[in-house]
Amino acid sequence: MNDKKNYGFTTTILHSDRRKGIEHGSLHKPMHTSVAFGYSDARQLASVFQGKEPGFRYGRQGNPTVSALEEKVNQMEQGVGTLCFATGMGAIGAVFQSLLRAGSHVVSSAYLFGNTNSLWQTAAGQGIDVAFVDATDVAHVAAAITPQTRIVFVETIANPRTQVADLKRIGELCKERGLLYIVDNTMTSPYLFRPKLVGAGLVINALTKSIGGHGNALGGSLTDTGAYDWTRYPHIADNYKKAAPAQWGLAQIRAKGLRDFGASLGPEAAHHIAVGAETLALRTVRTNSNALALARLLEADERVAAVHYPGLASHPQHAISSELFRSFGFLLSFELKEGIDCFDFLNRLTVAIPASNLGDNRTLIIPVAHTIFYEMGAERRASMGIAESLIRVSVGIEDEDDLLDDFATALEGC
C-alpha cells in the first residue's frame, strides 16, 4: 500500500499490519507467545532496556502482537502513541497508578461506569481528592477546579444513563487551565468520535467492547493524542524526561502503570481484538441503526416510563451528540412504568440475552440497580440518575425486525 495516501477508516485498519511488514507474508500479525526476547549482541539488549533503540524486553511490557494492536488503535485515535492493557479498567488504573499522588485533585464526571466510580472511591481512600460533577455542563467542571487539580476525567456517553458530557467546552477549559483532559471513548469508539478533536490529551478505550466486538477477549488501551503539553504536568519523574517532552507521559505510564502494575495484555487476546477491530465500522453502522429503531419503539410504548438514548430528540444532550458524533451509539437504557416487574419482562425476551457485557455482536440486557450498580447503594444510584427500574441494553447486529419483535412481544406481556 502507498503509505502517503490518506485511506478511509476501515481500509487503514484492515491493512495496518502489512504496511509494517509481517513475517512470511501473513496478512495478520501472528501471535508471538514468547515471554522473553533474546539478542545476539548483549550491548543491544542493554540499549533496548535503556530506551536508546526500539525492541522488546519482557512480555509484561509488550510483545510484537500487542504492539501491532497498539498501532491499530493509535491509527484509529490519530495519536502519537498507544499502550494496551489487560482490560479497560487496567488502562484507567494505570492513570491512577502512574500520574497521581497523595494530595492530587481530580475532577470527574459523576456519570460513570460502576467500576470506574469504584476506582475513584479507592483513590479517594489513598489521599487523592476526587470531585464528582455533572459534566453535561462545563460550568460545573470549572467550579470544581482547585490549584491541586491535575486531571479532568469524563466518559463520552455515560453508562448506563447515556448522559453526554459537554466535551468540547470542557476541552477548551482544560487547555486554558493547563489541565490534562482524559476522555473514556468506549461508548462511542474512535469510529463515532475522536476525543483528540476536543482537546483530550489521553483517550481510553475498553477494547473488550466495540473495538473487539465479539465478546471473546478482554483488553484496554490508552492513547496519547499529542494535545497535552507534558512539560506542564508536575508529576513526571526525571527518569522519563530523557526523551522528547511529547513522550514523557507514555514513558512514565508504560513504566509505572504497565511494567510495575502488571496489567499486561496477552498476545492471544490482542490477536482476537485486532481481528475484531477490522469490522468496527461495519458493525457500528448496524448496531447504531438497531439502537435508534429500538429506542423509538420503546419511547412510543405506553408501558415504558422513560427512554435514554442520545439519538432521540427528547434526550437532553441530543443537540451536542448530533454535533460531535457520527451517530449515537449502541447503548440505551429505559425504565418500565411503576408496577411492572422488570425480571418478568426480561425473562420473556428470547433474542436479547441477560448478560453484563457491552459492545457485543449480540444484544445484551441487564437490570442495572440489581446488578452492576447494586454495590454502590440506593443513595449514590439516585445521585447518578439511576432509577431502581432502569434496564440497560447493549444493542447488537441482529436483524432489526427480529430485535424489535422480541421487545414488542415482551412488552405485550406486561
N, C-alpha and C positions, 0 to 999 in steps of 0.2 A: 504494500500500500504506500501511497505517497504521503509521507508524514507531514508535509507542508499544507495539505488540503484540509479544509475545515469540514469534517464529516458530521452527520447528524448524530443524535444521542445514541440510538441503537447500533448504528454502524460502528461508531467509535468503540463501544463496549464489546461488541461481538468480535472485533478484530484486535482488541487490546493486546492479548498475549503474543500473537505472532508478529506484531510490529516490533517487539523487542527481540524476536528470535527465540525459537523453542527447540529443545533437544529433539533430534531425529525427525524434525518436520511435523511434530504433533500439532494439532490445531488447538488443544487445550494445554495449559501448563500442567505437567504431570505432578502427581503427589510425591513430594520429597519427604519421606518419613524419618530420615536420619536426624538424630538429636545433635550430633557433633559434626563439625566440618574441619577436615584436615588440610594442611598446607605443606607443600614440598619445601618451602623456604620458611624457617622459623621467624625470620625478620618480617616477612609479610604477615604472619599471624599476629605479631606484636603491633604492626602498623594498623591492621584491621581493628584490633582491640582499642587502640589509641584514637581511632576515628580519622586516621590520616588517609585511608583509602577504603573503598567500599568492599564489603564481604560479609560473610556470616560467621558469627562467633559461637552461638549456642542456641538450641531450639527455643528456649524460653524467650529469646529476644528477636525471634523471627527466622523464617526459612524461605526458600525460593517460591514455594506455593503460596504462602501467606503474602509475600512481597508482591506477587502478581495480582492478588486480590486488592492489596493496598493501592496499587497503581490504577486498577479499575475504578475503585471508589474515588480516588483522587481526581481522576478524569471526570467522573460524574459531578463532583462538587467544585471542580476547577480550582483545586487547592495547590499549595506549594509543597504539601506533604501530608501523608495519612498513616496512622498507626491502627492496626487491627487488634482486637481483644477477644477473649473467650466469650463474652456476652456484651450486650449493650450496657448493662449495669457495670461491667468491668471498665468500660470506657468512661462512664460518668465517675466511677470510683477513682479512676486514675487522675481526674481533675482534682478531686478532694485530696488524694494522697500526695500529689506532686506540686500543686500550686498554692495550697492554702496552709496557713499556720495558725496556731492559737492566737486569738485576737483579730484575725481576719474577719471581715464582714461580707456577707453575700446577700444580694437582693435576688429573690427567686419568685417566679410566678407561684401563686397559691394553687393553681390548677395544674396538678402534676400526676404523672403515673405513680401508683401507690408505692412501688419500691424506691422510686426517686425521692418521694416525700420521706420515706423511712430513712434513707441515706442521709438526707439533710438533718433529720432529727438526731441521728447518730453523730453527725458533725457538730451539732449544737452541744451535745454532751461532752465533746472533747475540746471545747473552748473556742469554737467558731460561731460567730453570731449570724444567724440566718433570719432575714426579714421576708415573710411571705406576703405578697401583694397581689392585687387584682391587676394583672399585666395587660388586660384589654384596654387600659388607658395609661398612656405614658406618664401622666401626672402622678399616678400612684407610685411608679418606679422612682421618679425624680424625688418625691417626698421622702422616700426611704433611704436614699443615699447618704452615707456618712463619710468622714475623712478616712475611715478604715475600710471602706468598701473596695473590694478587689475584683469581683466579677458580678455580672448580671446574667441570670440563667432563666431561659424560657423554653417552652415547647411551642412548635408552630400551631398545631391543633391539639388541644388538651384531650387527654384520655382520662375519663370516658365522656365528659360532658361537652366536648367539642368547642370550648371557648377558644377564640383565636387571639393571640397576643397582638399588641399594637407594634408589630415587628419593625416596620420602617422607622417610626418615630423613636422607638427605644434604641435602635441602632444609631440614629443621629445624636441622641442624648449621650450614649456611651462614647462616641467619638469626641464629642465636646468635652466630656469629663475625663477622657483618657482611661476609660474602664474596659476591661476585657469582656466582650459580649459573647456568650455561649448560647447556641441555639440547638435544641434537640429536634432534628428534622425527620424523625422516624415516621410520624403520622402523615407526612406529605411525600417524603422521599425526594432525592435530587431530581427526579423526572418532573415532579409538580412544582418544585420550588428550590432555588439555590439561596441559602441564607447569606452567602457572600454578597449578594446584591443589596442587602440591607445593612451591611457593615459587620456581620458576625465574624469574630476572629477565629473561633473554634466551632466546628459543627460536629454533632454527634448523630450517628445512625445506629439503631439496633438492626444489625444485618439479618437477624433471625426473621424479621418481619418482611416487608415488601421486597427488599433487595434480594434476599434468598428466596422467599416466596412459597416454598414448598413444605414448610414445617418439618424439615429433616436435618437442620443444623443450627446450632447456637452460634452467635457471633456479634461483635460490635465494632464500631470504628470511630475514630476521632480525627478530623481533618483540620489542618491549619490553612486558612484561606489566604493568608498573607495580608489581611486587612488590619491586623493589630501590630502596633509598634512595640516589640518586646523590650526595648530599652526603657519603656515606661513602667514595666512591671517590677515591683520591688523584691520579689522572692525568687529571683533567678540566681542560682549559685554560680560562683566564679568558674567552676569546672566546665560549665556549659556555655560560657561566653567566649570560648576559643574560636567558634565558627562565626559566620556572618550573623548579625542580630536576628535576621528572619528565621534562623534555625534554632534559636535559643529555646523557645517554648517546647518544640517537639523533642529536642535533645534531652531536656530535663524530664519531660513526660515519659519518654522511652526508658530512661534510667530509673526514675523514681516510681513511675506508675505502671511500667510493664516489667522491667527487669527485677526490681525489688519486690513489687506487689505480686507478680507472678500470674496475672490473669491473661495467660497467653492463648491465642487461637491455635488450634491444631491444624495440620495440613489437610486432613480428610474433610473437616468442617469447612475449611477455606475453599477447597475444591468444589464442594456442593454449593456453597454460596456463590462462587464465581460463575458456575454454570447457570444457576438460577437467575443471576443478575442480567444475563443476556436477554431475557424476555421481560424485564421490568416494565418497559414502556407499553408493550402489548398487553400484559396482564393488567396494568394500571388503567388503561382505557376501559377495559371490560369491568373491573371491579368498581370504578367510579361511576360508570353508567348504571350498573346494577344498584349501587347505593342510592343514587338520586331517584331512581324509579321506586325503590323500596321506601325511601323517606316520604315520597309523595303519597304512596299508598297508605302508609301509617298515619300521616297527617290528616288524611281525608276520612279516617275511620273513627266513628263515634266512641269506640271503646278505648281509644288512646288519648291520654290526657295531654301529652306533650311529646314533641319530636325535636331532637337536637342534631342538626346536620347543616354545615355551612352552605350547602348548595340550595337550601330553602330560603326564599325571600324573607320569611319570618325570623330567620336567625339573626341575632343582634350584630354579628360581625360579617354578614353576607357581603356587604359592600367592600370591606377590606379584603376578604377572601377572593372576591372576583377580581380585584386589582392585582393581588400578589400571586395567586396560584393558577396553574394551568387548568386544573379542575379541582374538585372539592374533597377528594379523598375517599377511602374505603370504609371509614369509621362513622357510625352513627349510634345514637342511643335514644331510647324512648321510655316513657312512663305509661303504664296502664292505669285506667281510672280506678278510683278507690273501690274496694270490694272485689276486685278481680285478682285471683291468686296467680302470681307470676309463675310459680312452679307448675301448676296445671297447664298454663299456656305453653311453657317451654316443652313440656312432655308431649304436647300434641304436634310439635314440629317433626317432620320426617326428613327434610333436606338439611336445614340448619342444624348444626351439632353443638350441644352444650360442651364448651371447652374454653380454655383460658388464653390461647394464643391470639395473635393478631397478624394481619397481612398474609394469611394463608390463601391458597387457591380455593379452599372450601369455606363456606360461610359458617362462622363460629359465633355462638351467642352465650351470654352469661349474665346472671343476676348480680349486679355489682356490689350492693351493700352486704350481701350474704356471703360473698366470696373474697374477691381480690381487694376490697376496701373494708372488710369486716374488722380487721385488726385495729384500725385507727379509731374506731368508736363513732357513735352517732353524732356527737358534737362536731368533731373535725369533718365528718362527711357533710354535715349541714353547711359548714363554712365554705365548702368547696362546691356547693350547689348540687350535691348528690342525693337525690330522693331515695327513700327506702325501697321504692318500687322500680328504680332505674334498671333498665336492661340494656346491655351493650351488645352491638352487633358489629363484627368484622366481616364485611361483605366479600364474597368470593367471586369466582368466574363462572358459576353455574349459568345455565340458560335462564334468561330473565323471566320467562313465563313460568318456569318451574319454581323459581325462587318466590315470585310474587304469589303464586297459587298456594305455596306452602304456608306463608304468613297469613294470607286471607282465610284459608281453611282453619288455621289455628285460632284466629280471632273470632271466627263464627261460633266456635265452641265456648266462648267466654260468656 
